Amino acid sequence: MKEVTVAITGAAGQIGYALLFRIAAGEMFGPETKVNLNLLELPRAVPALEGVKMELKDCAFPLLGHVLCTDDSSKAFSNVDWALLVGSVPRKDGMERGDLIKINGPIFVGQGKSIADNAKPDCKVLVVGNPCNTNALIAKENAKGKIPGKNFFAMTMLDQNRAASQIADKCDCNVGDISQLIVWGNHSSTQFPNFENAKVGSSTLEEKVNNRSWLENDFMTTVQKRGAAIIKARGASSAASAANAVVDSVSSIESNSNDIFSLCIESDGSYDVPEGLIFSFPVTSKGGEVKIVQGLKLSAFAQEKIKATTEELLKEKDIVAEHLA
């Protein structure tokens, strides 16, 4: 049986609570992999974290190994195979994105350095805490020289799932019938859910929907602003759906399926996205080796949307310039 050690930050928070039991049950790494959990929290949240550990133990998961609760990042990231950076200050209703970037930036400086100093050299890192693209950029740059930049990811699987759900409702089909519906760019309101290359069964999405105006407007706007709509409705950020997307992201990276999915990775210059940015592309993965899908045709409309989200990420990079090692 294989064995993997996973660090999760903000583990006692809403996303963490929704996530841990699914990892321990084997949904992320499969039924043949033993999972050890290193759980990191702020000192004041460690007592609650110990309660979560009790619940994990009480589930008697056959695949669950050790569970460590700590407020020490060097212990949490020690010898880990994966680091899931969930913890951050959440965006609240009315909060400006720039404010969130400035608040969360220093957190990911420290975590990037701690991962570099303590994790396995081939550790993979998925950033969930928002703004996840730029936080992943900060962590990547502060781990430079020890952890490869290609091993840092940020999450747009939640956006892909949101997009698929909207299409399934529109087309009265199952989400499993939808493929190549990829979200490009930043996990923000500038993201581009690219419907032009997507399929529903054997048909193109545009043929199936037969309403370009709906795709360019209602569909895109709903996906782009879904997070804000959830905050307004429930008074808190997405939790269960975000945790589900973390499971989907890591299992897709670790799979051998070669299916195309959305993932923010270090740009190599593909599709004219500046090298080094953490940008959501269509990717495939074979045993953890993630590659950008090349050669996709992009219309003038798509290129314009990709340019806009790229420009936003470059502005965010400027905001956090002091945190980039």
N, C-alpha and C positions, 0 to 999 in steps of 0.2 A: 504493500500500500504506500502511495506517495504521501508526503507530508508537506504542508505549507504553513508558514507563520505570517499572520496578517496584523498590521497595526491599524487601528481605527481611532482617529481623533474626534473629539466631541461625542464620545461613545454613549453618553447618558442623555444626549439630546433627542429630539423627536425623530430625526432621520436615523441616528445611530440605533435607537431603540427598535425602530422598524426594520433595520438592516441586520442586526447581529444574529437574530434567531434564524434568519434565512441562510446566512453564511454557515452557521453551526449545523443546520439541517442538510447541508451539502449542495444547496442550489447554485452556489457560485463556482465551485471547483469540481463538482461531480461526486458520485457515490463511492469512488475509489480513492479519495484524498482525505487524509486526516487534517484537521484545521486547528491550529493554535491561535488564540486571540490575545493580542496585546492592546489593552484599552487605555486611552489617554484622555484625561479630563483636567479641568481647572481644579485647584485644591478644594474649593468649596463644594464641588460636585462629586468628589470621590466617594463620600458616603452613599449617595444615590447610585453611583456606579457599582459599589459593592452589592447593592440590592439587585441590580441587573445581573451581576455575576451569579447571585443565588438563583435567580430565575433560569438562567442558562443551565446551571447545574441540575435544577429540578426538572428540566425537560429531558434529561438523560439521553442527549443526542449521541449516538454511537460513534460519530465522526469527530466529536469535539475533544480536543486534547486539553492543554493547559489554558487557563484564563488568567491573565495578569491585569490588575487594576493599578494605575499609577498616575501621578501628576508630573512625572519626570520623563521628558521626551527622550533622553538618552537610553532609558530602560525600555520605553515603548517601542523605539525603532531598532533596538538591538537585534541584529542578525535576521531582520525580517525579509521576506520575499516580496511582499506587497505592503504599501502604505496607502491607506484610503483617508485622504485629508478632508474630512467631513466638517469638522468644527470651524466655525468662523462667526463673526457677528452677523446675524441675519438681516436682510433688507426688510425694513418696516414700511408700512403705507406712508407715502409722501417723502421718503428718504431719497435724496439725489444719488445717482450712481457714483459720481465723483467722490462724495462723502464716504460711501461704502468702500471704495478703492483705497482711500487714505487710511481708513480705520483698520482694514484687514491686511494691508500690505506688510506691516512689520511682523505679523504672526507667521507669514510664510517665508520671511527671511530666516527666522529662527528654525522653522521646521525644515527648510531646505538644508541648512547647515547641519542640523542634527541627523537628518537622514544620511547625508554624505559621510558623517563621522561614525555612524553606528550601524547602518543597514548593510545588507549584502551588496557587493559591487554591482550585481545585476538586478537589484531591487527595482520593481515597477511602482510608479506613483500615479494614482488617480486623484485629481483635485475636484471636490464637489462644492466646497465652500465658495460662495460668490464674492466678487466676480471671478469665476473659476478660471477663465482663460488667462487673465492677467496674474492671478494668484499662482497658477501653474508656471507661468513665465518667471515669476520671482523665485519660486522654489527651485526651478531648474537652474537658473543662473547662480543661485547660492550653493548649489551642489556641483557646480561645474568642475570637471577634473576628476571626480570620484564616481558619479553616477551619470551614465550617458544621457544626453538630452533627449534621445529617441525614446527613453523609458518614462518620460513625463507626459501625462495625459490630462485632459479636462473633459467634462461630461456634456455632450449634447444628445445622448441617447434619450433623455427625458423629452427633449424637444422632438426627436424623431418619433417617439411613442405618441406624443400629443398630436403630431401631424397625421400619423397613421390612424389614430382614433377618429379624427375629423373626416378623413377620407372614407373610412369604413362606414360612418354614419351617412355620409353623402351618397355613397354608391350602394348602400345596403349590402355590404359584403363583410367578410371576416378580415380582421387585421392580418391574418396569415396569408391572405391572398395578395397583399401589397408588398412590392419589392422595390429596391433602389430609390426609396423616398428619403433623400439625404438632406440634412441640415448643414449648411456651409457657414463658416465664419465664427462669430462671437455668440456666446450664450447670453443674448441680450435682445432688445427689441429691433436691432438691425440684422439679426440672423436671417439667412435666406433658406427657407424650406423649398428646395428645388424640385418642383413637381414636373419639370420638363423631361427628366430622364426616368421618371417613375413608371411602374407598371401595376396594373390590377389584373391578376391572372396573366393571360397572354396578350391583353390589350394595353396600349399606353394609357396612362392616367388621364391625359387630355382627351383621348377618344372616349373613355368611360364617363368622365364628368360632362364633357361637351359644353363647358361654360368657362371660357378663359377668364372672363371678368371676375367670376367667383373665386377662381384660383389665385388671381393676382391681388385680390382685395380681401374679401371676407376670410378666406382660408388662411392666407399669410398673416393677416392681422390677428386672427384668433390664436394662431400658434405663437406668434411673437409676443403677445401680451397675456398669454395664459397664466404665467406666474403671477403677474400683478392682479389678474382677476381672482386667482385663488386666495391671495393675501387679503383682498377686499372682502371676499366671501367668508373666509374662516378666521380672519384676523391673525394669520400666521402663514409662513411659507409652506410650500409643498413638502410633505414628509414621506408618507407611504409611497407615493408615486416616484419620488426622488430615490428612495431606497431601492425600489424595484428597478429603476434605471441603472443604479450602481451595479446590481447583480447582473443585469443584461450586458452592461459595458465590459465588466471583467470576464464574464463567461464568454463573450464574443472575442475578446483579445486572446483568451487561453484556448479557444476552439481551433479545430482544423477544418472548419467547414468551407472557408474561402467565401462566405457570404459577404455582401457589401453592407457596411453599416456606417453610422456617423460617429466620429471621434475627433476630438481636438488633439492634435499632435504637433510636434515641432516641424514647422514648414521647411522644406528643402528647396523652396523657390517655385514649386509646381503651381501652375495656374496663375503665375505672376504675383503670388503672395510672398512678401519679403521673407527671406530666410531667417529662421530663429523664432518667429512669432508662433505662439500656440494658437492654432487655427483649426476649425472643424472642416474636415475633408471627408469625401467618400473613401473608405479604407477597406482592406481585407486583412485577415490575420491567419498565419499558419504557425501554430504552436507558439504563439507569443510574439512572432515577428510581424509587426504591423507595417503595411505598405499602402501608400496613397494610390488609388486607382487612377491610371493615366489615360489620356486620350479622349475624355468625355467632351462632347460638343456642347458649347455654351453659347446661347443666343446673346444678342446685344442686351436684352432685358436681364438675363442672368449675370452677365459680366458687370452691368451697372450695380446690381444688388451686392455682388461679391466685392466690388470696389468700395462701396459704402461701408460694409462691415469691416473691411480691412482698414479703412481710414479711422474707424472708431477704435480699433485695437491699437493702432499706432499712437493715437492720442492718449489712450490709457497707458501705453508704455512710457510716454513722456511724463505722465503724472507720477509714475513710480520709479523714475530714472534713478533716484537716490538709493533705491533698494536693490538695484541690479548690480551684482558683484562685477 
